[in-house]
Amino acid sequence: MKTIKLPKNVNRYWVEEVGMNILNTKSALSLDFAEVGDFDSAGAAFFKLASNKNNMELLNLSAEVSKHTKLSGKQEKTFVPAKKTNIFEKTGDSVINGFNELCKALVVLVEMVYWGTFGLLKKQDFRKGVLGEQMYVLGYGALGITVVLTFLIGVAIAAQSAIQLKQFGADVFLVMLVVMGMVRELGPLMTAIILAGRTGSATTAEIATMKVQEEIDALKTMGLNEIQFIVVPKFWALSITMPLLSVLATIAGIFGGLCVAYFYSGLSVEIIADNVRQSIIVKDFVISLIKSLVFAWLILWIGAYYGFSVRGGAEEVGKATTKSVVTAIFVIVITDALFSFIY
């Protein structure tokens, strides 16, 4: 007979996702109540239904659970040791769980893209003016920190490069190095990393809080699509503002590098201007805009996925926000590396 250990908190989310599958099983099971400490009305109903099934045996049933649920089923006070799993079982479980999570994430991505494009032709489940509001919050709100940080990064990179180039008398190549580096890589990459920590975390926290407070369920009850109501305005706001922020960040980084070239390396304005004209390539600029657009979609996708996946209370909101930022930065760096092999 298989023994299933019930979690510490048997709430509605657990009953919907796990408990109902347990009740529907036809094989003989033993339910271990040893760790159960908190439960809601859905949990109490689950206990009652489980006690009425002939194929289920209740183990380690506490007095607290018996008192509030009035169970009088099969009870044992014997301790059932947990089954030991080997490395192959753990690896298999991890692979299966990872595949399931990937499928859920892809569902969020497909819905986000569909309701943000073709779905708009069917219905628009969001209030008027929300696009401009999101552009102000997600785009304009991040302008200051993005420009300042990329300017300082441009200064730091140019200063370190100038020290090395001066040893070989190649100061004239400093401008070209800074311009090409900021346009091709650092401009869109640093903007994406900054927005992953700012916008990605805010998106996850907002959606997760709505999930915990059952506001998502309220939207469904009113017949509104939660993806279109919450995510689609952010989707278009980031699609518009992210490339613009990337351009401004690139300009700020280049300006920081040019300040070092002028004041530290002593290059003339004419030489700097001539090198800037030679270094700016239209192809690099277009690819930089494409990268920034892809990064924006990745940030929103990951933030929305972790937000909708939250189960539990305020503690789970914080954990989901942390996971969102870490995953977004990781995926952005990998995507940027893949872009490096394309062109």
N, C-alpha and C positions, 0 to 999 in steps of 0.2 A: 504494500500500500504506500503510495507516494504522500510525503508530508510537505505541506506548503506553509511557510512562516508568514503570518500576516504582518504588515508594516506597523510602525508605531502610531501613525495617524491614518485611520481608515475613514476617508472622507468621500464626497461625491465623485471627485475626479478619479480616485482609485477604483471605486465601484464601477464607474462607467468604462474604464479602460482595462481593468484587470478582473475585478470581482464578478462581472457578468459572465466572462469566459469561464471562470471557476464554477459558477452555478450551472452553466450549460453543459459541463463535462459529464460523461456517463461513466467514467472510470471511478474506482473507489479512491477517496482522498481523505487525508487527515489534516485538519486546519489547526495550526499551532497559534494560540492566542497569547503566548508568553510575553511578546513585546508590545502588545496593543495597550496604549495608554490614553488615546484620545480618539473620539469618533463622533460623527454627526448623525442626523436622522437617517441619511442614506446608509451609513455604516450599520446602524442598529437594524435597519430593514434587511441588510445583507446577512447579519448574524441570524436573524429569525428565519430567513429563507433557507440558510445553510443547515440550521438545526432540524428543519422539517424534511430534509433529503436523507434517504436511507443510505446513500453511498458516501455520506460525509460524516466524519468523526471529529468532534471538537476536543482539542487537547489544551491543557493548561488554562482553562477558562477561569478568569479572575472573578473575585466577588463583585468588583465594580461593574464589570460587563454583565454579570448575571443579574445584578440589582436593577440596572437601568433598562435591560432588554428582556428581563423575565424569562431567560432561557432555562429549560429543564431537559437538555439533551444529553448526549453522551459526554461525560467529562472524565478526564484522567489528570492526575497530578504528576504523572511520570514525565521525566525529562527526555525529550527526543533530540539526540545529537544531530547537528547539521551535517549534511552530506558534504564530504570533501571533494573538491573539483580539481582536476589536474590542469596542466598548462594548455593542453589541447582543447579542453572544454572551455576554458577561459578565452582562448584565442578565437574559437568558433563563435562564442557568445559576442565577443567584441566585434567580429566581422559582421555578424547578423544585425546587431544593434546599429553599427555604423551604416550598413546598407539601408536599414529602415529609416534612419535619420536623414540620409541623403535623399531618399524618395520623398520624405515630407518637405525637405528644403526645396526640391525641384518643383513640387506642387505649388509652393508659395511663389517661386520665381515665375512659373507659367501663368499663374493667376495675375501676378503683378504686371507682367508684360501684356497679357490679353486685355485686362480691364483698363490698362493705361493706353491702349491703342484701339483695337477693334471694338472693345466693350463700350467705349464712349459713344459709339454710334447707336447702341441699344438703349442705354440709360446712363444718367449721370447722378450717382448717389453721393453728391457732396454739395455743400452750400456755396453760393456765389461769393466771390472775393477771396476764397481760401487759397487759391494759387498765389496771388500777390502776397498774402500774409505769410505763406510758407517760404516764398522767395526772400522775403525780408528777414525771416528768422534764420533760415538755413544758409542763405547766401550773404546778405549784407551783414548779418551778425557775426560771420566768421571772417569778414574782410580784414579787420584790423590785425588780429593775431596772425593771419596767414601772411600778410604783407610784411609785418615786422620780423617774423621768424625766417622767412625766405631771404629777406635782406641780410639778416645776420649770418645765415648760412652761406650766402654769396660772399660776404666779407671774409668769413673763416676759410672757405675753400680757396679764394683768391690769395689770401695772405700765406697759407701753407704752400700753395703752388708757386707763388712768387719767390719764396726762399729757395726752392729747389731750382727753378729756372734761372735765377740770377747766378748760380754757380757755373752754369754753362753759357752764360751770355745770351739766353733765349727769352729775355723779358718780353719781346714783341709778341710771343705766342700766348701770353697770359690772357689777353682779351678773347682770343679764339677759343681757348680752353674753357673759360667761364661761360661764354655765350652758348657754345655747343652743349656743354654739360647741363646748363639750366634748361635749355629748350628741349633737348632730347629726353633727359632723365629727371633731374631734380625738381623742376618746376611742377609738373603734374604729380610726381611721386610724393613730394612733401605736402602738397595741397591735399592729396588723398589721405595721407596719414593723419594730418591735422583734423580733417573732417571725419575720419573714422573714429577718432577720440571724442570729437565734439558732437557731430550730427548722428553718427551711428549709435553712440550710447544714449543720446536723447530719444532717438526713435525706439530703441528697445525698451527703455524705461517707461515711455509713454504708453506703448502698446501693452507691455506687461502689467502696468498698473490698471489699465482698462480691463485686462483679462482677469486679474485678481478680484477687482471690484464688480465683475460680471456686467460691465458695460458693453462688452462684445456680444454677450447673449441678448442684451437689450436691443442692440442694433439689429440682430437677426430677427428678434420678435417683431420689430417694426418693419421688417421686409427690406432692410438696407443691406447692401453688400459691404462687409467690413473691410475688404481689401480696397474697394473703390472709395469708400468713405474716408479711410485713414491713410492708406499707402499711396494711392494714385496722385493726390496733390503734391506729396513729397517727391514722387517719381518725376513729375514734370518740373517741379521747382529745382531739384538737383540737376536734372538734365540741362536746364537753362543756365543756372548759376555756376555750376562746377567748371565748365570750360572757361567762363569769364574769370573766375577766381584763379584758375590755372594760368591764364594769360597775365593777369596782374601779378601773381606770385613770381612768374618767370621774369617779368620786367623788373620787379623789385630785387630779385637775386642778381640779375645782370647789373643793375645799377650799383649794388653793393660791391660786386667784383670790379666794376669800372672805377669806383672810388679808390680802391686799393691800387689799381693800375696807375692811376693819376698821382695820388699822394705818396704812395710807397715806392712803386717802381719808377716813377718819374716819366712815364710816357706822355707824349704831347696829345692834345685834343685831336689833332689831325690824324695821328697814327691810330688812336683809339677808334675814331669814327670810321676810318678806312677798314680796320679789322672787323668791326661790327658788321659793316655792309657785306664783307666777304664771308662771314661766318653764318649769317642767317640764311637758311635754305627753306624754301616753301614746303618741300616734302616733310622736313623735320617738324615744321610748325603744324602741318595738318595732322601728322601722326600723333603729335603731342595733344591736340584737341580730341582725337579719337580715344587715346588712352585715358584722358581725364573723364570722358563720357562713360567709358566702360567701368572705371573706378567708382564713379558715382552710383551706377546701377548695382555694383557689388556691395557697396557700403549699405545702401538701402535694403537690398535683398537680405543680407546677413542680419541687419538690425531688425527687420520685420520678422524674419524666421524665429529668432530667439525670443522676440516679444510674444509671438503667438504660441510659442511652445511652453510658456511658463505655467506651472501648476503649483499651487500652494499659496504662501503669503508674502510678506514684505521681504523676507530673507531671500526667497527665490528670485525676486525682482533684481536684487543686487547681484546675485550670482549670474543671472542671465545677462545683465549689462556688462559685467566683466568679461564673460565668454564672448560676447558680441564684439567688443573692442579688440580683444586678442586675436580672434578668428579673422576679423576684417583686415587687420594689419598684415597678418600672415598671408591671407589670400591675395592682397594687393601686391605684396612683394613678389609672390610667385608669379602672378599675372604680368608684372613688370619684367620679370626675367624672361618669360615666354615671349613678350613683345620684342625683347632684345635679339631673339633669334629670327624674328620675322623680317626685320629690316636692318 
